[in-house]
Amino acid sequence: MGRTWDAVIDVPGYVPRVVHQSAQLLADAVDRYVFVSSISVYPEFPVPGMDETAAVAKIDDETNEDVSANYGALKVLCEREVERAFLGRSLVIRPGLIVGPHDPTGRFTYWPVRAHRGGEILAPDSPAVPLQLIDARDLGDWTIRMLERRATGVFNATGPAEPLTMGEFLETAMAVCNPNTSLTWVPEAALLEQKVVPWSDLPLWLPSGGANMLRVGITRALDAGLSFRPLAETVRDTLSWALAQPPGQPSVGLSPERERDLLAAWKSP
C-alpha cells in the first residue's frame, strides 16, 4: 500500500475470517490495532464482578460464521486474530451496553421516550435490579486516550463507575424527561407469567438468572482512566435525538396498549 497509520479502530468486526484479512493486511502498516469486542465473549456470568481473566466462549466448528447463533464465540476468535497479527500491539475493548444519541437499537432510548410520554410506567421487577451501560461518546473518548497512551491488552468497558440500579436509572429518566410520571414495579414472576420478553418488551431488564451480565467488573478500565458523563446528560441528549426521529423508529419495548393491559392484570384481584 505504501502508506502507514498510527492506529486502526475495528468497530464492525464479527467474522474471524474477515478480521484475519484486515489484520494481516494492516500488520506492517499500522502501529496499533484496536478491536471493539463485547462482554458477550463470556459464555456465562455465574458471579458478579467477573473480570478479563474469566473463561471465554468456545465454538466446536471455527469455520461456522453464523453470528446470530455464535456471536460471543466468534468475537473471541476475532480477538485472537488481532492479537496474533499485532503481537504486543493490540488493544481489545469489551464494551457492555452502548447507549446514547444515534443508538439504532432503541433499547436505552425506550425509557427516556417512555418517561417523556408521562403517566404510569410499568417498571420491571424491583428498583434494585442491576444495570450497566456506557455512553458511546465516553467509550469513544476513552478509546482515543488509550491509543494516545499506546495502551495494549484487554479491557471490559461498561459503566458507570459506581453500581447503578434500574430504580436509579428510571428516577433519573423521570426527573429529566417528565416529572409528571409514576412507577409501578411488577415482579419478575408476574412479568414472565404474562409472556413479557426480557430485554425486548422491557429493554435493559434481564431476569435474575442473567442479571450478572449487568455486573461485569471494570476495575482495569477505571484504573486506565475510563470516565463517564452524568447519566442525566445521556438521558437528556438521547431524548432530544429520539424526538427528532421519524415516528415509530425504532420499534422496541411495550406498546402503550400492552403496557396498560399488563398494569391492569397486575392490579386485578
C-alpha positions as CSV (number, residue, x, y, z in Angstrom):
1,M,0.0,0.0,0.0
2,G,2.9,2.3,0.6
3,R,1.2,4.1,3.5
4,T,1.3,3.9,7.3
5,W,-1.1,4.8,10.1
6,D,-0.7,5.3,13.8
7,A,-3.8,3.1,14.5
8,V,-6.9,1.4,13.2
9,I,-10.1,1.0,15.2
10,D,-12.1,-2.0,14.1
11,V,-15.7,-1.4,15.1
12,P,-17.7,-3.8,12.9
13,G,-15.6,-7.0,13.2
14,Y,-17.9,-10.0,13.7
15,V,-16.4,-12.8,11.5
16,P,-12.9,-14.1,12.2
17,R,-12.1,-14.8,8.5
18,V,-12.7,-11.1,7.7
19,V,-10.9,-9.8,10.7
20,H,-7.9,-12.1,9.8
21,Q,-7.8,-10.5,6.4
22,S,-7.9,-6.9,7.7
23,A,-5.4,-7.6,10.5
24,Q,-2.9,-9.3,8.2
25,L,-3.2,-6.6,5.5
26,L,-2.5,-3.9,8.0
27,A,0.1,-5.6,10.2
28,D,3.1,-3.9,8.6
29,A,1.3,-0.6,8.0
30,V,-0.4,0.2,11.4
31,D,1.2,0.7,14.8
32,R,-1.8,-0.2,16.9
33,Y,-4.9,-2.2,16.2
34,V,-8.0,-1.6,18.4
35,F,-10.6,-4.3,18.2
36,V,-14.1,-3.5,19.7
37,S,-15.3,-6.8,21.0
38,S,-18.1,-7.4,23.6
39,I,-18.7,-8.7,27.1
40,S,-20.7,-11.4,25.2
41,V,-17.4,-13.2,24.9
42,Y,-18.1,-14.6,28.4
43,P,-20.4,-17.6,27.9
44,E,-21.8,-17.4,31.4
45,F,-22.0,-14.9,34.2
46,P,-22.0,-17.1,37.3
47,V,-20.9,-14.4,39.7
48,P,-21.0,-10.6,39.7
49,G,-17.8,-8.6,39.0
50,M,-16.2,-11.0,36.5
51,D,-13.0,-9.5,35.1
52,E,-11.0,-10.0,31.9
53,T,-9.5,-13.3,33.2
54,A,-12.8,-15.1,33.1
55,A,-13.4,-18.0,30.7
56,V,-14.5,-17.1,27.2
57,A,-16.8,-18.8,24.8
58,K,-15.7,-21.6,22.5
59,I,-17.1,-23.0,19.3
60,D,-16.6,-26.5,18.0
61,D,-16.6,-25.6,14.3
62,E,-14.4,-22.5,14.0
63,T,-15.5,-22.1,10.3
64,N,-19.1,-21.5,11.4
65,E,-19.9,-17.9,10.6
66,D,-23.5,-17.8,12.0
67,V,-23.1,-14.6,14.0
68,S,-26.6,-14.7,15.4
69,A,-26.1,-18.1,16.9
70,N,-22.4,-17.8,17.9
71,Y,-21.9,-14.1,18.5
72,G,-19.7,-14.3,21.6
73,A,-17.6,-17.2,20.4
74,L,-16.9,-15.5,17.1
75,K,-15.9,-12.3,18.8
76,V,-13.3,-14.4,20.8
77,L,-11.9,-15.7,17.6
78,C,-11.8,-12.2,16.1
79,E,-9.8,-11.0,19.2
80,R,-7.3,-13.8,18.7
81,E,-6.8,-12.9,15.0
82,V,-5.9,-9.4,16.0
83,E,-3.6,-10.5,18.8
84,R,-1.8,-12.8,16.5
85,A,-1.2,-10.3,13.8
86,F,-0.4,-7.4,16.2
87,L,1.6,-9.3,18.9
88,G,2.1,-6.8,21.7
89,R,0.4,-4.0,19.7
90,S,-3.3,-4.7,20.1
91,L,-5.9,-3.2,22.3
92,V,-9.1,-5.3,22.8
93,I,-12.1,-3.5,24.3
94,R,-15.1,-5.4,25.5
95,P,-18.0,-3.0,25.9
96,G,-21.3,-3.7,27.6
97,L,-24.5,-2.0,26.5
98,I,-23.5,1.1,24.4
99,V,-26.1,3.9,24.6
100,G,-26.8,7.5,23.8
101,P,-27.9,9.6,20.8
102,H,-27.9,7.7,17.4
103,D,-28.4,4.3,19.1
104,P,-30.2,2.3,16.4
105,T,-31.4,-0.4,18.8
106,G,-33.8,1.7,20.9
107,R,-33.0,-0.3,24.0
108,F,-31.9,2.6,26.1
109,T,-34.0,5.1,24.2
110,Y,-37.2,3.4,25.1
111,W,-37.0,4.6,28.6
112,P,-36.4,8.3,28.1
113,V,-39.1,8.4,25.5
114,R,-41.5,6.5,27.8
115,A,-40.8,8.9,30.6
116,H,-41.4,11.8,28.3
117,R,-44.9,10.4,27.5
118,G,-45.8,10.6,31.2
119,G,-48.3,8.7,33.2
120,E,-47.9,5.4,35.0
121,I,-44.8,3.4,33.9
122,L,-44.5,-0.3,34.2
123,A,-41.1,-0.9,35.7
124,P,-39.5,-4.4,35.7
125,D,-39.2,-6.5,38.9
126,S,-37.7,-4.1,41.6
127,P,-35.7,-0.9,41.9
128,A,-32.7,-3.0,43.0
129,V,-32.3,-4.7,39.5
130,P,-28.7,-4.1,38.4
131,L,-27.9,-2.1,35.3
132,Q,-24.7,-1.3,33.4
133,L,-24.2,0.9,30.3
134,I,-21.8,3.3,28.7
135,D,-22.4,6.4,26.6
136,A,-20.9,5.9,23.2
137,R,-19.2,9.2,23.5
138,D,-17.5,8.2,26.7
139,L,-16.4,4.9,25.1
140,G,-15.0,6.7,22.1
141,D,-13.2,9.4,24.0
142,W,-11.5,6.8,26.3
143,T,-10.5,4.6,23.3
144,I,-8.7,7.6,21.7
145,R,-7.0,8.4,25.0
146,M,-5.9,4.8,25.3
147,L,-4.4,4.9,21.8
148,E,-2.6,8.1,22.6
149,R,-1.0,6.3,25.6
150,R,-0.1,3.4,23.4
151,A,-2.1,1.1,25.7
152,T,-2.4,-2.6,24.9
153,G,-4.3,-5.6,26.4
154,V,-7.9,-6.5,27.1
155,F,-10.4,-4.3,28.9
156,N,-14.0,-4.6,29.9
157,A,-15.7,-1.3,29.2
158,T,-19.0,-0.5,30.7
159,G,-20.3,1.7,33.5
160,P,-20.8,3.7,35.5
161,A,-18.0,3.7,38.0
162,E,-20.4,3.0,40.9
163,P,-23.1,0.4,40.8
164,L,-26.3,1.5,39.1
165,T,-29.8,0.1,39.6
166,M,-32.9,0.2,37.4
167,G,-34.6,2.3,40.1
168,E,-31.9,5.0,40.0
169,F,-31.9,5.0,36.2
170,L,-35.7,5.3,35.9
171,E,-35.8,8.0,38.6
172,T,-33.2,9.9,36.6
173,A,-35.2,9.5,33.4
174,M,-38.3,10.8,35.0
175,A,-36.6,13.8,36.6
176,V,-35.0,14.7,33.2
177,C,-37.8,13.9,30.8
178,N,-41.1,14.4,32.7
179,P,-41.6,14.6,36.4
180,N,-45.3,14.0,35.9
181,T,-44.8,10.2,35.9
182,S,-45.0,7.4,38.4
183,L,-43.5,3.9,38.6
184,T,-45.3,0.6,39.2
185,W,-42.9,-2.2,39.9
186,V,-44.2,-5.6,38.6
187,P,-42.3,-8.6,40.0
188,E,-40.3,-10.8,37.7
189,A,-42.6,-13.9,38.1
190,A,-45.7,-11.9,37.1
191,L,-44.0,-10.5,34.0
192,L,-42.8,-13.9,32.9
193,E,-46.3,-15.3,33.5
194,Q,-47.7,-12.7,31.2
195,K,-45.1,-13.7,28.5
196,V,-43.2,-10.4,28.8
197,V,-39.9,-10.9,26.9
198,P,-36.9,-9.7,28.8
199,W,-34.6,-7.1,27.0
200,S,-37.1,-6.8,24.2
201,D,-40.5,-6.0,25.7
202,L,-38.9,-4.3,28.6
203,P,-35.4,-3.1,27.4
204,L,-32.4,-3.3,29.8
205,W,-34.2,-5.8,32.0
206,L,-32.8,-9.4,32.5
207,P,-34.4,-11.9,34.8
208,S,-32.5,-12.7,38.0
209,G,-30.7,-15.7,36.3
210,G,-29.0,-13.4,33.8
211,A,-28.5,-10.3,35.9
212,N,-24.8,-10.8,36.4
213,M,-24.3,-9.8,32.8
214,L,-25.0,-6.3,34.0
215,R,-22.5,-6.6,36.9
216,V,-19.3,-7.0,35.0
217,G,-16.0,-6.0,36.6
218,I,-14.5,-2.8,35.1
219,T,-11.7,-2.1,37.6
220,R,-9.0,-2.4,35.0
221,A,-10.6,0.1,32.7
222,L,-11.3,2.5,35.6
223,D,-7.6,2.3,36.6
224,A,-6.8,3.1,32.9
225,G,-8.8,6.3,33.1
226,L,-12.3,5.3,31.9
227,S,-14.7,8.0,33.0
228,F,-18.3,8.8,32.5
229,R,-20.5,11.8,31.9
230,P,-23.6,12.2,34.2
231,L,-26.4,9.8,33.5
232,A,-28.8,12.7,33.3
233,E,-26.8,14.1,30.4
234,T,-27.0,10.9,28.4
235,V,-30.8,10.7,29.1
236,R,-31.4,14.2,28.0
237,D,-29.3,14.0,24.9
238,T,-30.9,10.7,23.9
239,L,-34.4,12.0,24.3
240,S,-33.6,15.1,22.2
241,W,-32.2,12.9,19.4
242,A,-35.1,10.5,19.6
243,L,-37.8,13.2,19.4
244,A,-36.3,14.3,16.2
245,Q,-36.6,10.9,14.5
246,P,-39.5,9.6,12.4
247,P,-42.3,8.2,14.4
248,G,-42.0,4.6,15.3
249,Q,-38.3,4.3,14.6
250,P,-37.0,2.0,16.0
251,S,-39.9,-0.1,17.3
252,V,-38.9,-1.7,20.6
253,G,-40.5,-2.1,24.0
254,L,-44.1,-2.3,25.2
255,S,-46.8,-0.5,23.2
256,P,-49.0,1.8,25.3
257,E,-51.8,-0.7,25.0
258,R,-49.8,-3.7,26.1
259,E,-48.4,-1.7,29.0
260,R,-51.9,-0.7,30.2
261,D,-53.1,-4.3,29.9
262,L,-50.2,-5.6,31.9
263,L,-50.7,-3.0,34.6
264,A,-54.4,-3.8,34.8
265,A,-53.6,-7.5,35.1
266,W,-51.1,-6.9,37.9
267,K,-53.6,-4.8,39.8
268,S,-56.6,-7.1,39.3
269,P,-57.6,-9.3,42.3
